[in-house]
Amino acid sequence: MNRKIKLIWDFRNEEALQIAKNHNQDIEDYATVKKLLFYDSGTSKISTYHSISFLVVDESDMIIFRDALKPHRAEVAE
């Protein structure tokens, strides 16, 4: 079975949560236009000045997303 990878983008400033939400919409739109499968996406507020946007994809598709969208980091999704 293929592992799922969580691609993560970090945003750090006063507007981090709103920027993460806007970014999340952009990455979902990209996946829809390119007809690429993803399992989950969303945002999370880490602290007042740090929020993330994430996208969970199959490990086999991770390279396509990584090269096009340049995530800051990634981890194996649970």
C-alpha positions in Angstrom: 0.0 0.0 0.0 1.1 3.5 -0.8 2.0 5.9 2.1 0.3 9.2 2.4 2.5 12.3 2.6 1.4 15.6 4.2 2.9 18.5 2.4 3.2 21.6 4.6 3.6 25.3 4.0 4.5 27.6 7.0 3.4 31.2 7.3 4.7 33.5 10.0 3.3 37.0 10.7 0.2 38.7 12.1 -1.9 37.6 9.1 -0.6 34.1 9.0 -3.9 32.3 9.4 -5.6 34.3 6.6 -2.6 33.8 4.3 -2.7 30.0 5.0 -6.4 29.9 4.2 -5.9 31.7 0.9 -3.0 29.5 0.1 -5.0 26.4 0.9 -7.7 27.5 -1.6 -5.0 28.0 -4.2 -3.5 24.5 -3.8 -6.9 22.9 -3.9 -7.7 24.8 -7.1 -4.4 23.7 -8.6 -5.2 20.0 -7.8 -8.7 20.3 -9.3 -7.5 22.0 -12.5 -4.7 19.4 -13.0 -7.1 16.6 -12.0 -4.7 15.4 -9.3 -6.0 13.3 -6.3 -5.5 14.5 -2.8 -7.0 13.1 0.4 -7.2 16.1 2.7 -6.3 19.7 2.9 -6.6 22.5 5.4 -5.1 25.0 7.7 -4.0 25.0 11.3 -3.1 27.8 13.7 0.0 26.9 15.6 0.4 30.2 17.5 -0.6 33.9 17.1 2.2 34.4 14.5 2.5 30.9 12.9 -0.1 29.0 10.8 0.2 26.2 8.3 -1.5 25.1 5.1 -1.3 21.4 4.3 -2.2 18.9 1.6 -2.2 15.1 2.0 -1.3 13.2 -1.1 -0.2 9.7 -2.2 3.6 9.2 -2.0 3.6 8.3 -5.7 2.0 11.8 -6.5 4.2 13.7 -4.1 6.9 14.6 -6.6 4.3 16.2 -8.9 3.0 18.4 -6.1 6.4 19.1 -4.7 7.9 20.3 -7.9 4.9 22.5 -8.8 3.9 23.9 -5.4 7.3 24.0 -3.5 6.1 23.0 0.1 8.4 24.1 2.9 8.4 20.6 4.5 6.6 17.2 4.5 5.9 14.3 6.8 4.3 10.9 6.6 0.6 11.4 7.3 -1.0 9.3 10.0 
